[in-house]
Amino acid sequence: MSRVLIAGGAGFLGSHLCDFFWNKGFDVFCIDNLSTGSAHNIRHLLDRERFTYIAHDIIHPLEIDVDLDYILNFASPASPPDYLRLPVQTMLAGSTGTYNLLELARSKSAVFMMASTSEIYGDPEVSPQPESYWGNVNPTGPRSVYDEAKRFSEAMTMSYHREFGLNTRLLRIFNVYGPRMRPKDGRAIPNFIDQALKNCPITIYGDGSQTRSFCYYEDEIEGIYRLLMSDLNDPVNIGNPAELTILRLAEIIVELTNSDSQIVFQGLPVDDPKVRCPDISKAEKHLNWRPVVDLSEGLAKTIQYFASPL
Ligand SMILES: NC(=O)c1ccc[n+]([C@@H]2O[C@H](COP(=O)([O-])OP(=O)(O)OC[C@H]3O[C@@H](n4cnc5c(N)ncnc54)[C@H](O)[C@@H]3O)[C@@H](O)[C@H]2O)c1
């Protein structure tokens, strides 16, 4: 039986990964410090066989006395309000934390996957963004704590691959959404749904002409699994190339929730990217993967989750 360790396993994506691997018959070890995640996301797994939760901050070395086949590093604050509130922790999670998990992977000869991000492209000058694009990142602005930590993590992961022959994967995630996001998470979809369901004003930062590309979590998890099981050591974009403006997203959410909310506009955050769209030709070619869930279908399921009491 294969063993997988998922750091950040109590978060939005991590908890869905715990479910996914558990359902495939893996022994799942979930590591989390609950800084932005929640025990609620994994409560249904806690008393099951083949599932172990370890409360741990990855900025400290982790010792675990079982063999491991796969280590997935998803432990990092991920929403802008979270990483702007936790700048040093974010830097440490994406540097010392990644190093500690790479060391663990090396000692166990495990496959290591780093959850990187489209943010490593910064405010891109090319669109869609292929993996070969090096990015346009402000190295000292407020968002740099996240972007540069992820860029360091990628470089460190490649260093372990080159120097020690560690079997590594670099996953570049574009915006993902779905159930288990927190209503106050601060990212566009949970924000808009939360405001629409309460008939409160929907706040758009800037004029809403900036674009994003949203991938439903089920599609993302399938892409992550295919990448993990592949032999690709170079970065791979896993995201949905269906690009739309933030204003259009807000309008769709108002329609789907039958909300009376008005859309209001506020100042744009520093270094907010103007466009964001993955070039997924590499994933299509090598993983035979592309997303299949339509935005309105994924949003309807997410709205249903937000509308039902926890
Ligand atoms: N959701 C997205 O759209 C998206 C996009 C790009 C990249 N990512 C990456 O995917 C990963 C998961 O993102 P998410 O959206 O599920 O966010 P999330 O905040 O829901 O999950 C992150 C989890 O990591 C845990 N964590 C944070 N720092 C930790 C530490 N030092 N030690 C142990 N646990 C720690 C948190 O408690 C949380 O459970 C992150 O690494 C993020 O950068 C996500």
The ligand as an ORCA input file, in Angstrom:
! r2SCAN-3c Opt
* xyz 0 1
  N      -6.339     27.553     -4.175
  C      -5.674     28.147     -5.168
  O      -6.297     28.760     -6.047
  C      -4.173     28.053     -5.247
  C      -3.532     28.665     -6.331
  C      -2.142     28.593     -6.432
  C      -1.428     27.885     -5.467
  N      -2.063     27.312     -4.425
  C      -1.247     26.622     -3.414
  O      -1.883     25.443     -2.947
  C      -1.649     25.277     -1.549
  C      -2.980     25.147     -0.823
  O      -3.752     26.320     -1.027
  P      -5.246     26.437     -0.470
  O      -5.983     27.288     -1.419
  O      -5.755     25.094     -0.137
  O      -4.992     27.293      0.852
  P      -5.369     27.014      2.374
  O      -4.975     28.222      3.145
  O      -6.787     26.548      2.472
  O      -4.441     25.773      2.727
  C      -3.110     25.893      3.179
  C      -2.939     24.944      4.358
  O      -1.579     24.977      4.777
  C      -1.543     25.079      6.209
  N      -0.274     25.721      6.564
  C       0.126     26.991      6.281
  N       1.364     27.200      6.755
  C       1.754     26.041      7.344
  C       2.931     25.633      8.029
  N       3.968     26.476      8.198
  N       3.000     24.368      8.508
  C       1.963     23.508      8.363
  N       0.818     23.848      7.726
  C       0.719     25.099      7.226
  C      -2.765     25.899      6.560
  O      -3.185     25.762      7.897
  C      -3.787     25.350      5.557
  O      -4.464     24.228      6.087
  C      -0.821     26.485     -1.098
  O       0.528     26.124     -1.064
  C      -1.058     27.507     -2.186
  O       0.030     28.362     -2.340
  C      -3.425     27.385     -4.285
*
